[in-house]
Amino acid sequence: MEHPIIVVIATGEMGAAVGGRLHEKGAEVRTSLRGRSSASAARAKKQGFTAIDDDDSLLRNADYVLSIVPPGVAVEVAVRLREPLRRARSQPVFIECNAIAPATTRQIEAMLESISFIDAGIIGGPPRAGTQDPSLGPRFYVSGPQARRVTRSADFGLDIAVIDGPVGAASGLKLAYAGLTKGFTALAAAMVNAAARDGLADALRVELARTQPELLARLDRFVPQMFPKAYRWVAEMEQIAEFVGGPADGATIYDGAARLYEELAAQFGDPAKAVGIGRLASFCKRPG
């Protein structure tokens, strides 16, 4: 495929950047802006996407569909595209790229039935602008019987790693990684807030600087970065809880993280009520 046609749903921060990298490397990138915000439309235009809101036309002659959406709407996207995918004369490969539990991934695969399906987990931030180097961007872990069909995407600026496992393996790896990284951020936010509420923020910071400087540096970096993203992490924490299992396995840790991120997201949208975010912002010192 010298010039593949790739549909990217949707044009959030990650989807827009991934599609932009593909477009820079010669792919035709399409998206749908139906129901999307003006910011999404602006990102699509900036990255050179072709916007097509009719789903049958969107999928016509496409080689791949990349679903890169908040985990809470991953199933909704699959439901929406199921019939247009079945009607497509030349069916594209559906690549499920969202932070969802393996069971949810398998549910989507079963829903799409005969459609070629690849499980993908994205680890890392969006591709860096101004370069086409695959190493300067996220890694796409892929699994399932069809996984090797997407390895040619490395020719289009993406870092692809095949996991020798079934559908669900890539999703599980993504959630294990996110459970550690975003789970740490939730734990840090909860404890800093508790300490600050009781007037112990300065003492906690001094002690962390004395005995855990690397942990403090990570907290300073990642907690403030979380504020505008917290709303997206609610469903992701819920999916991680499902992946972990029952209460005895630690799933309630992530149920709690989901509720914490839900509250912080509400505060971020209403500065007048941002007590917790205010405490966290006061505690954290930006690197440099």
C-alpha positions, 0 to 999 in steps of 0.5 A: 500500500503505497498510499493507504486510506486510513480512517481515524476516529476521532480527532482528539489530541492523540488521534489528531497527532497519530493521523497527522504523522500518517498524513505526513508519510503519504497516507490519505487520512479521513475522519468524521466531524459529526457531533465534534467540537470546533477544536476537533475540526480545527485539529483535523484541518491542521493535520490535513485530514479529509472530513466526511460525515457520511459513514458509508462514504467515510469507509469507502475503499479504506484500508484501516479504521483506527478507533482512538476515543475516550474509553467510555465511548469505545463501544459506541463507536463500534456500534455506530460503524458496524453496519457501514463496515459490513456494507463496505465493498472492500472492508477495512481492518478495524483497529481498536486502540482505546484504553479498555479492559480485555473483556470490553475489547473482546465484546467489540470484536464479537460485535463486529463479527466478520470484520478483520479486527486488531487489538491495539494498546497505545503507550506514550504521548502523541507523536511529536510534531516536526519529525517522522521518527517512529521512536519520537511518539507512542508505541502501538502494541498489537495482538490477535490473529490479524495483528501482523497486518498492521506492521506496514504502518511502521513505514508511515511513522508509527512504532508497532510492536506485535504481542504474541497473544490473543485479542485482549493481550494488547489492551491488558498491557495498556491497562497494566501500564496505565494502572501503574502510571495514572494510578500513581498520579491518583494516589499522589493527588489523594495524599497531597490533598489530605496532607494539605487539608490538615496543614501538612503540605510544607512538611510533607514536601520537605520530607519527600525532598529529603528521602524520596526526591525522585518520587517528588520530581515525578509528582511535580511533573505529572500531577499538574499535567493531569488536571485537564485530562482527568475527565478522560481518565474516569472511564479508564480507571473503571476499565482498569478496575474491571481488568484487575478483578475483584476487591481482594485483587485491588480493584477498589483502588481504581474505583476510588481513583475513578471517583477522585478523577471525576471530582477533579474534572468537575473542579477543573471545569468550575474554578470557583469550586477548585479547592482540591486542584488549588491545593495540588497546584500550590504543592507542586513545583513545576520542573525547571 
